[in-house]
Amino acid sequence: NRDWCGNRTKQCAVLYLAGEGHQGMRTRVRAWQQHHGVSLLDFHILPSAIELDQRKIADRLIEDISELGISPDLVVIDTLHRYFSGDENSARDAKSLLDTCGKLMHSYGCTVVLVHHTGLAADAQNRARGSSAWRGALDIEVSVKPKNTTRPIEVVQRKMKDAEEA
C-alpha cells in the first residue's frame, strides 16, 4: 500500500524461492522492513533449490505450500537456473518448468516471477539466455540493467503480452 515509482502497490503474501544468497536473505528482508517502517510482512522464503521442472517435485511443493497454510499471491523463483535441471536451450525442457509455473498460478491464483540472466554475448544483452520458449510463454518481460551515469539501475520493459507497454 505504498507508492513505487508513481504506482500504487498492494500488500500481498509472497513465497520467495531463493536458490542462492540464503545467508543474507533474512538480513536484507529485515533491513527493508526497518527502512520502510513495516513490522508485519507475509513473506516466506524457501531457502533451497529444488528441481521444479520435475513433475513429482513440483507437485510436492504445491502440497507443502498448502500444508503450511500459505496462499501466496506472488511466487518468485530466483534464479530460474537454480530451480531447473533441464537444458535451458531446449523448448521441451523449458516447457516442464513453465508447466509448474502454470500449476502454481492455477492453484493459488498468483503471479509467478522468474528471475533469469541474459546471455553473455553483446547481442544477447537484451534478452534472456536459452530457448525462445521462455520469452514466448511470458506475459511480461522486464530487464534490470546495471547503473549508468544518471540512474542506479535501469528497468526496461521488453514485452507486454495483452496490453500496451509501459
C-alpha positions in Angstrom: 0.0 0.0 0.0 2.8 2.4 -0.9 3.9 4.3 -3.9 6.7 2.8 -6.1 7.9 4.9 -9.0 4.5 6.7 -9.1 2.5 3.4 -8.9 0.3 2.3 -6.0 1.3 -1.1 -4.6 -0.9 -3.7 -2.9 0.3 -5.8 0.1 0.2 -9.5 -0.6 1.6 -12.9 0.5 4.9 -13.7 -1.1 6.7 -17.0 -1.4 10.3 -16.4 -2.4 12.2 -19.4 -3.8 15.8 -18.4 -3.1 18.1 -20.6 -5.0 21.2 -18.6 -3.8 22.1 -16.0 -1.2 20.3 -17.7 1.6 22.6 -16.5 4.4 21.9 -12.8 3.8 18.3 -13.0 2.7 16.7 -12.7 6.2 19.0 -9.8 7.0 18.1 -8.0 3.8 14.4 -8.5 4.4 14.7 -7.1 8.0 16.7 -4.2 6.7 13.9 -3.4 4.1 11.3 -3.7 6.9 13.2 -1.3 9.1 13.9 1.2 6.3 10.2 1.3 5.3 8.7 1.0 8.8 7.0 -2.3 8.1 6.6 -4.6 11.1 4.4 -7.4 9.7 5.3 -9.0 6.4 3.6 -12.0 4.8 6.9 -13.1 3.2 8.0 -16.7 3.2 11.4 -18.0 2.0 12.2 -21.4 0.7 16.0 -21.4 1.2 16.9 -24.4 -1.0 16.7 -25.0 -4.7 14.6 -27.9 -5.9 14.0 -29.1 -9.5 10.7 -27.5 -10.4 10.9 -29.0 -13.9 10.4 -32.5 -12.3 6.7 -33.1 -12.1 6.7 -35.1 -8.8 8.9 -32.5 -7.1 6.7 -29.6 -8.3 3.5 -31.5 -7.2 5.1 -32.0 -3.7 6.0 -28.3 -3.5 2.3 -27.4 -4.0 1.3 -29.9 -1.4 3.9 -28.5 1.1 2.7 -24.9 0.5 -0.9 -25.9 1.2 0.1 -27.9 4.3 1.9 -24.7 5.6 -1.3 -22.8 5.2 0.4 -20.3 2.8 -1.7 -18.9 0.0 0.8 -16.9 -2.0 -0.3 -14.0 -4.2 3.3 -13.8 -5.6 5.8 -16.6 -6.1 9.4 -15.5 -7.0 11.7 -18.1 -8.5 15.3 -16.8 -8.1 17.0 -17.8 -10.2 15.5 -20.0 -12.9 18.8 -21.8 -13.3 18.9 -22.9 -9.7 15.4 -24.5 -9.9 15.9 -26.1 -13.3 17.6 -29.4 -14.0 17.0 -29.4 -17.8 18.7 -27.6 -20.7 17.6 -24.0 -20.8 18.2 -24.1 -24.6 15.6 -26.8 -25.0 12.0 -25.7 -25.6 10.8 -29.1 -24.4 12.8 -28.8 -21.1 11.6 -25.2 -20.7 8.0 -26.3 -21.0 8.4 -28.6 -18.0 9.3 -25.7 -15.7 6.7 -23.4 -17.4 4.1 -26.1 -16.7 5.0 -25.9 -13.0 4.6 -22.1 -13.1 1.1 -22.7 -14.6 0.2 -25.1 -11.8 1.3 -22.6 -9.2 -0.8 -19.8 -10.9 -3.8 -22.1 -11.2 -3.5 -23.5 -7.6 -3.2 -20.1 -5.9 -4.4 -17.5 -8.4 -0.9 -16.0 -8.0 1.6 -14.2 -10.2 4.9 -16.1 -10.8 8.1 -14.1 -11.4 11.1 -15.9 -12.9 14.5 -14.3 -12.3 16.8 -15.2 -15.2 20.0 -14.0 -16.7 20.8 -12.6 -20.1 23.3 -14.1 -22.4 27.0 -13.1 -22.2 27.4 -12.1 -25.9 26.9 -8.4 -26.7 24.0 -9.2 -29.0 22.3 -11.2 -26.2 22.3 -8.5 -23.5 18.7 -7.5 -24.3 17.2 -11.0 -24.0 17.1 -13.9 -21.6 19.5 -16.7 -22.4 18.3 -20.0 -23.6 15.3 -21.2 -25.6 12.8 -18.7 -27.1 10.1 -20.7 -25.4 10.9 -18.7 -22.2 10.0 -15.4 -23.8 7.1 -16.9 -25.7 5.4 -18.0 -22.5 5.8 -14.8 -20.6 3.1 -12.2 -20.2 5.6 -9.6 -19.3 9.4 -9.4 -19.7 11.4 -6.8 -17.8 15.2 -6.3 -17.9 17.0 -4.8 -14.9 20.3 -3.3 -16.1 23.2 -2.1 -14.0 23.7 1.5 -13.2 24.6 4.1 -15.7 25.7 7.8 -15.2 22.1 9.0 -14.5 20.4 6.2 -12.6 21.4 3.5 -10.1 19.6 0.9 -12.2 17.6 0.9 -15.4 14.3 -1.1 -15.7 13.3 -1.8 -19.3 10.1 -3.5 -20.3 10.8 -5.9 -23.2 7.4 -7.5 -23.6 3.8 -6.9 -22.6 1.5 -9.6 -23.9 -2.0 -8.3 -23.5 -1.6 -4.6 -23.1 0.4 -1.6 -24.2 3.9 -1.4 -22.9 4.5 1.0 -20.1 
